Amino acid sequence: MPVVFANSNNFKDITAKGTIILDFYADWCAPCRMIGPVLEQIANENEDIGVVKVDVDQNIELANQFGVRGIPALFVLKDGKAVAQRAGFMPKDALVDWVRKA
């Protein structure tokens, strides 16, 4: 499943069902750029895990709604509800393990 980019207009529709890694990021953020390829690999290798990215500079309301204070901010959503959150870079295996346990 490809990585999907969300904004306030499409967010509820694309996060309503299934298990989603929600990534709040910014283009200028070095750790965000590091985790980007890891999230793409996870999206491509795991049909049961979706990846949704939200640019905090363009979607301040969504970032505030989730209480994002630092980026990358990662959330696990299950059927639209946040069940876990972390900040910062994580290696792929640790990230997948975190999502599966959430």
N, C-alpha and C positions, 0 to 999 in steps of 0.2 A: 504494500500500500504506500503511495507516495506521501511525502510530507505535505501538509496542508497549512496555508497561512490564513489566520483568522483576524477579523476585526469586529467591531461592535455590531455590525449588520449581520454577519453570518455565524457568529460565535455559538449561539445556542443550537443552531441547526447541526453544526459539524461536531459538537461535543456531546450531544444528547444520548448517544448509545455506544456501548462498548467500553473498552479500556483504552484510555488516551494518556499519552505523555504530553502535558501542556508545558511549553517552553516559552517563558517571557525573556526576550533578548533585545539587544540593540546592535546595529552594525559596527559601532565603534568599540564594542566590548570584546577584549581579547579572549577571555574565557568562553564567551558566547561563540566566538569563531572556532574555538577548539572543540566545543561539544557539538557544533552543527553537523560535521561529518559522522560523528558517532550516532546521533539521532537519525540521520539518513540511513545508516546501516541497519539500525534497529527497525525502522519502518519497512525497509526492503526485505528483511530476513524474518519478520514476525507478522504473519497475517492477522493475528489476534490483538496486536498492539498498534494503535494509530498514533501518529505524532502530529501535533498542532502547534504552530509557532505564532507568537504574538509579539510584534514590534512595540516595545514600551513607549518609544518616542512618538509613535503615531496612534497609540491606543491607551492613553493615560487613564481613561475611565476604567477599562478592563484591569489594568495593573492595580489601580486603587481598589477595585472590587475584591481582588485577591490578596490585598495587603502586601504587594511586592515592594520590598525595600532595597533589595540588591539583585543583581542579575549575573549569570543566568539564574532564574528562579524556576524550578521544576515542580510540577504538580502531577499527581496521578489522579485522573478522573475516571470514575466508574459510573456509567450511565448518567453523566452530567454532574455528578457530585464529587468534590475534592475529598480524597481519602488519605492522601499523604502529600508532603511537600519537603523540598530540600533546596538549598542554594549552592551554586558552584558546580565545578566540573566533576564528572564521575566517569570512570572507564566503562566501556560497553557492558561487560559481564556484570559488574556491580549494579549498573543502571537497570538492566533487565531483571536481575534478581530482586532489586528493590521494588520494581513494578509488580512482579509476580507475587510478592509477599504482601503487598498493600491491599 
